[in-house]
Amino acid sequence: MNSTNLSFNNIAVLIDGDNINAKNIESILAKVSTLGTIACKRIYGDFKQGKLTTWDDISLKLLLEQVHIPAYVKGKNATDIALAIDAVDLSYLDYDCFCIISSDSDFSILAKNLRTKGKKVFGFGKSTTVESFKVACDDYFVMDDTIPPEPSNSATKPTPSQQLTDTSFTQKLAMNESPSEPPIARVMPQQLKQDTALLNACRQSIQHHRQNNGWSNFSNVVSYLNSDYPKISPKNYGYSKWRSLFNQIDLFETQMQNNLLMIRQKPSQNKTKNLPTDATTLIQEQKLLDDIYEIFAKPIIKKLLTKNQGWLHIGQFGSELKNKGYNPTQFGVKNFTKLAENIGILKVKRQPSVIMIALRT
């Protein structure tokens, strides 16, 4: 892979010594290295017994950190537990990618947990691995226990780098896509701004983690997006990372604060009031949107929403906005119903005797 395609700065490689052939680990690590910089290489198991004693020389050669887990009770998965605990601990550090070298389906929950924290997870193991682990990873790469035959005397023995040449694998990692999946064309900024579901998810995630200074921790926002909006992914719009997608939407801004990446919605640049305001303009009114989300999050409003299957009486909505100092005329409309109809995050339902509104999902 060309160095310009490297995606990750700190990769943690965690090897289940009970479930991987030591003869294959060098080729696997070479493939992992095409992802970026490997910052941690650990292998777990009881290295005093059985087949794992063969790992000593290989660990020394490849600088693997052995995490010795004595098998006090036969049949118990102490190795799996130790690997999972370490992975969770490392997820709070500056690791952006985890490679789990195992064919054990027990790591399905671990992979899902790491992804909800905004980490990329790649699995490496046998083709016979249970589907749940494969699906839990961002991608799963088959590394069956097949050792290439020794070349004849007339043939030149391939170097390790030649043995590891795998065009399909390289292309797959470069694009962060499965080779069977064609790349998705990038959605342009103007179209992104019209995607109500995407914008609502982004705004609610930012609002959920909003601090007193108006900024939200970017890592927390991404974790919230991954866990609460699993069907919304940057890949769906042709982007490999949330940060790239946020930058393209151009309604948000990021900033480093105390070595942490923070994000917020851009303050509105539209200072003109008392003019007709369309949905595109209104949806960029940060304070108004934040206050609407705050209204719908109030316990008393939540009870009303539950009672009315997610709908809120327009009178109650207007009263809440008035208490926050809003008047519909400042947005160029005569009442709160017209205002609600022009706000992209809301939907309006007119009935014979009542008007109801709800947040779009």
Legacy VTK file of the C-alpha trace (Angstrom):
# vtk DataFile Version 3.0
C-alpha trace
ASCII
DATASET POLYDATA
POINTS 361 float
0.000 0.000 0.000
1.200 3.509 -0.807
2.121 5.451 2.332
-0.345 8.160 1.380
-3.159 5.700 1.986
-2.289 4.978 5.619
-5.281 5.748 7.788
-4.367 5.021 11.392
-1.709 6.497 13.664
-1.947 4.092 16.614
-2.956 0.500 15.972
-3.329 -2.000 18.816
-2.789 -5.612 17.748
-4.205 -8.114 20.244
-3.459 -11.788 19.562
-5.364 -14.717 21.042
-2.519 -17.219 21.366
-4.958 -20.085 21.808
-6.577 -19.457 18.438
-3.822 -18.558 15.987
-1.041 -20.516 14.306
2.340 -19.061 15.255
3.638 -19.752 11.730
1.132 -17.286 10.274
1.601 -14.339 12.594
4.434 -12.689 10.646
2.360 -12.483 7.462
-0.661 -11.272 9.422
1.345 -8.477 11.069
2.731 -7.463 7.698
-0.814 -7.131 6.398
-1.871 -5.183 9.493
1.033 -2.792 8.968
-0.540 -1.705 5.677
-3.248 -0.073 7.789
-0.828 2.347 9.439
1.454 2.450 12.469
1.347 -0.475 14.885
1.860 0.971 18.364
1.038 -2.098 20.463
1.510 -5.851 19.841
0.348 -8.180 22.592
-0.233 -11.913 22.632
-2.230 -13.654 25.366
-2.057 -17.224 26.656
-0.406 -19.711 29.003
3.126 -19.767 27.601
4.343 -22.422 30.029
2.240 -25.219 28.623
1.506 -27.027 25.378
1.769 -25.521 21.939
2.143 -21.944 23.176
5.771 -22.582 24.133
6.537 -22.224 20.405
5.715 -18.523 20.667
8.861 -17.641 22.642
11.218 -17.302 19.671
8.598 -15.675 17.466
7.667 -13.166 20.172
11.315 -12.190 20.543
11.757 -11.824 16.797
8.594 -9.782 16.210
8.755 -7.840 19.516
5.451 -9.221 20.751
4.580 -8.462 24.359
3.586 -11.741 25.974
0.764 -11.495 28.500
1.008 -14.738 30.449
-2.356 -16.066 31.669
-1.921 -19.237 33.759
-4.579 -21.861 33.055
-5.628 -22.454 36.659
-8.822 -24.189 35.563
-8.933 -26.271 32.383
-11.471 -25.127 29.832
-12.004 -21.623 31.227
-11.528 -18.643 28.892
-9.154 -16.631 31.086
-7.149 -15.662 27.996
-10.208 -14.176 26.281
-11.162 -12.216 29.381
-7.651 -10.781 29.794
-7.527 -9.728 26.136
-10.958 -8.087 26.353
-10.092 -6.180 29.545
-6.881 -4.880 28.000
-8.726 -3.811 24.848
-11.260 -1.802 26.830
-8.465 -0.170 28.861
-6.557 0.720 25.687
-9.684 2.200 24.113
-9.434 5.105 26.567
-5.955 5.906 25.267
-4.969 7.308 21.891
-5.546 4.133 19.860
-7.684 4.637 16.779
-7.701 1.069 15.440
-7.836 -2.412 16.994
-6.865 -5.615 15.209
-8.104 -8.733 16.986
-6.218 -11.804 15.811
-8.516 -14.667 16.698
-11.211 -16.975 15.383
-13.128 -16.916 18.656
-16.723 -15.668 18.438
-16.511 -14.627 22.114
-14.928 -11.380 20.919
-18.107 -10.265 19.119
-19.259 -8.144 22.060
-15.782 -6.659 22.475
-15.657 -5.621 18.812
-19.069 -3.981 19.068
-18.058 -2.163 22.264
-14.895 -0.773 20.680
-16.819 0.451 17.644
-19.318 2.321 19.820
-16.313 4.204 21.198
-15.458 5.359 17.683
-12.643 2.852 17.123
-12.063 0.889 13.940
-11.996 -2.871 14.513
-10.541 -5.444 12.132
-10.682 -9.172 12.767
-8.167 -11.703 11.431
-8.797 -15.440 11.625
-10.076 -18.589 9.984
-12.804 -18.757 7.376
-14.764 -21.016 9.730
-15.134 -18.265 12.324
-18.705 -17.775 13.536
-20.495 -15.068 11.548
-21.310 -12.973 14.646
-17.641 -12.022 15.124
-17.170 -11.237 11.444
-20.209 -8.961 11.413
-19.210 -7.259 14.678
-15.944 -6.046 13.096
-15.674 -3.253 10.553
-14.009 -5.868 8.364
-12.882 -9.460 8.844
-9.929 -10.939 6.954
-9.518 -14.665 6.454
-6.090 -15.966 7.441
-6.407 -19.751 7.316
-3.583 -21.975 8.565
-2.049 -22.514 5.160
1.717 -22.487 4.799
3.072 -22.009 1.255
5.137 -24.945 -0.073
8.901 -24.682 -0.170
10.120 -23.497 -3.584
12.229 -25.779 -5.761
15.980 -25.203 -6.117
15.407 -23.555 -9.486
13.054 -21.013 -8.004
14.018 -18.007 -5.993
12.496 -18.025 -2.539
10.198 -15.015 -2.203
11.028 -12.425 0.393
8.583 -11.886 3.266
7.319 -8.707 1.597
6.714 -10.614 -1.654
4.891 -13.370 0.175
2.600 -10.743 1.701
1.642 -9.086 -1.582
-2.157 -9.218 -1.720
-3.669 -6.697 -4.093
-7.268 -7.312 -3.041
-6.360 -6.942 0.619
-4.408 -3.742 -0.020
-7.205 -2.211 -2.036
-9.700 -3.190 0.609
-7.814 -1.437 3.382
-6.981 1.589 1.272
-10.650 2.216 0.644
-11.924 1.010 4.012
-14.352 -1.082 1.996
-14.969 -4.766 1.435
-13.666 -5.815 -1.997
-17.137 -7.099 -2.814
-18.625 -3.663 -2.163
-18.158 -0.953 -4.821
-17.017 2.430 -3.480
-19.829 4.878 -2.759
-19.607 8.236 -4.504
-19.215 11.141 -2.101
-22.381 13.087 -1.401
-21.874 16.800 -2.012
-22.247 19.405 0.803
-25.508 20.871 -0.503
-27.115 17.424 -0.529
-25.763 16.649 2.940
-27.403 19.810 4.290
-30.749 18.567 2.997
-30.484 15.176 4.717
-32.727 15.772 7.728
-32.037 12.414 9.369
-28.270 12.961 9.196
-28.437 16.546 10.484
-30.795 15.603 13.325
-28.496 12.770 14.405
-25.439 15.048 14.347
-27.144 17.872 16.225
-28.701 15.645 18.875
-25.381 13.880 19.461
-23.566 17.206 19.829
-26.317 18.571 22.069
-26.214 15.439 24.248
-22.539 16.073 25.073
-22.646 19.879 25.046
-20.535 21.478 27.775
-20.998 24.853 29.460
-18.739 26.551 26.917
-20.964 25.360 24.062
-18.493 22.781 22.747
-18.777 18.973 22.763
-16.048 16.340 22.936
-15.749 15.006 19.380
-14.871 11.465 20.474
-17.967 11.314 22.700
-20.145 12.653 19.884
-18.887 9.960 17.477
-19.400 7.233 20.079
-22.959 8.444 20.630
-23.609 8.492 16.886
-22.284 4.945 16.465
-24.339 3.566 19.349
-27.617 5.502 18.981
-27.670 5.886 15.184
-26.061 2.646 13.892
-27.779 2.975 10.500
-26.119 6.348 9.875
-22.474 5.998 8.904
-19.960 8.195 7.044
-19.495 5.293 4.620
-23.111 5.712 3.502
-22.148 9.137 2.165
-18.782 8.160 0.685
-16.581 9.283 3.595
-14.269 7.104 5.678
-14.437 9.148 8.891
-16.983 11.243 10.782
-14.597 14.201 10.882
-14.435 14.333 7.079
-18.224 14.169 6.884
-18.696 16.937 9.461
-16.249 19.148 7.541
-18.185 18.627 4.308
-21.543 19.436 5.885
-19.991 22.812 6.780
-22.560 23.567 9.474
-20.156 22.510 12.229
-16.712 23.572 13.391
-13.967 21.781 15.303
-11.242 23.061 17.597
-8.476 21.571 19.743
-8.919 22.341 23.451
-6.506 20.909 26.047
-5.364 18.279 23.516
-8.981 17.222 22.894
-10.847 17.668 19.631
-14.087 19.553 20.272
-17.035 20.264 17.991
-20.032 22.565 17.888
-22.521 23.866 15.394
-21.316 27.027 13.710
-22.881 30.199 15.115
-25.442 31.599 12.715
-24.054 34.228 10.360
-27.551 35.454 9.522
-28.119 38.583 11.615
-31.223 39.758 9.708
-34.510 39.187 11.483
-38.118 40.131 10.645
-37.663 38.735 7.127
-39.332 35.681 5.567
-37.237 32.730 6.624
-37.196 29.437 4.732
-36.380 26.016 6.129
-32.773 26.120 4.917
-32.095 29.307 6.876
-33.996 28.234 9.964
-32.186 24.931 10.195
-28.938 26.884 10.610
-30.232 28.822 13.648
-28.120 27.049 16.260
-29.635 28.515 19.422
-33.214 27.938 18.263
-32.482 24.310 17.358
-30.659 23.682 20.615
-33.568 25.158 22.578
-36.073 23.001 20.682
-34.078 19.855 21.487
-33.932 21.011 25.112
-37.725 21.429 25.182
-38.298 17.916 23.873
-35.853 16.563 26.483
-37.723 18.041 29.474
-39.265 15.342 31.705
-42.739 16.894 31.588
-42.614 17.088 27.786
-41.369 13.493 27.561
-44.445 12.374 29.516
-46.711 14.216 27.093
-44.855 12.697 24.139
-45.262 9.205 25.579
-48.963 9.824 26.130
-49.463 11.143 22.582
-47.231 8.639 20.778
-44.423 11.126 20.161
-46.568 14.186 19.344
-46.776 17.515 21.208
-49.598 20.077 21.113
-48.556 23.203 19.218
-49.845 25.354 22.093
-47.500 23.674 24.542
-44.643 24.053 22.080
-45.367 27.746 21.561
-45.609 28.349 25.294
-42.226 26.720 25.861
-40.616 28.845 23.121
-42.192 32.031 24.502
-40.697 31.238 27.909
-37.316 31.165 26.191
-37.881 34.591 24.651
-38.901 33.624 21.114
-41.573 35.286 18.999
-42.545 33.874 15.596
-42.517 37.335 14.019
-38.761 37.577 14.497
-38.517 34.822 11.886
-40.970 36.453 9.505
-43.978 34.243 10.277
-47.188 35.045 12.128
-47.494 32.047 14.459
-45.632 29.094 15.927
-47.366 26.657 13.572
-45.825 28.386 10.554
-42.489 28.454 12.348
-42.665 24.724 13.059
-43.516 24.007 9.418
-40.363 25.830 8.311
-38.028 24.020 10.713
-36.544 20.939 9.111
-36.226 19.026 12.378
-39.972 19.181 13.051
-43.019 17.681 11.413
-46.549 19.047 11.762
-49.817 17.081 11.890
-53.053 19.022 11.387
-56.228 17.501 12.820
-59.771 18.934 12.771
-59.497 20.477 16.223
-55.809 20.426 17.082
-52.331 20.870 15.598
-49.540 18.568 16.791
-45.786 18.572 16.164
-43.018 16.015 16.599
-39.295 15.679 16.051
-38.351 14.034 12.803
-36.445 10.757 13.185
LINES 1 362
361 0 1 2 3 4 5 6 7 8 9 10 11 12 13 14 15 16 17 18 19 20 21 22 23 24 25 26 27 28 29 30 31 32 33 34 35 36 37 38 39 40 41 42 43 44 45 46 47 48 49 50 51 52 53 54 55 56 57 58 59 60 61 62 63 64 65 66 67 68 69 70 71 72 73 74 75 76 77 78 79 80 81 82 83 84 85 86 87 88 89 90 91 92 93 94 95 96 97 98 99 100 101 102 103 104 105 106 107 108 109 110 111 112 113 114 115 116 117 118 119 120 121 122 123 124 125 126 127 128 129 130 131 132 133 134 135 136 137 138 139 140 141 142 143 144 145 146 147 148 149 150 151 152 153 154 155 156 157 158 159 160 161 162 163 164 165 166 167 168 169 170 171 172 173 174 175 176 177 178 179 180 181 182 183 184 185 186 187 188 189 190 191 192 193 194 195 196 197 198 199 200 201 202 203 204 205 206 207 208 209 210 211 212 213 214 215 216 217 218 219 220 221 222 223 224 225 226 227 228 229 230 231 232 233 234 235 236 237 238 239 240 241 242 243 244 245 246 247 248 249 250 251 252 253 254 255 256 257 258 259 260 261 262 263 264 265 266 267 268 269 270 271 272 273 274 275 276 277 278 279 280 281 282 283 284 285 286 287 288 289 290 291 292 293 294 295 296 297 298 299 300 301 302 303 304 305 306 307 308 309 310 311 312 313 314 315 316 317 318 319 320 321 322 323 324 325 326 327 328 329 330 331 332 333 334 335 336 337 338 339 340 341 342 343 344 345 346 347 348 349 350 351 352 353 354 355 356 357 358 359 360
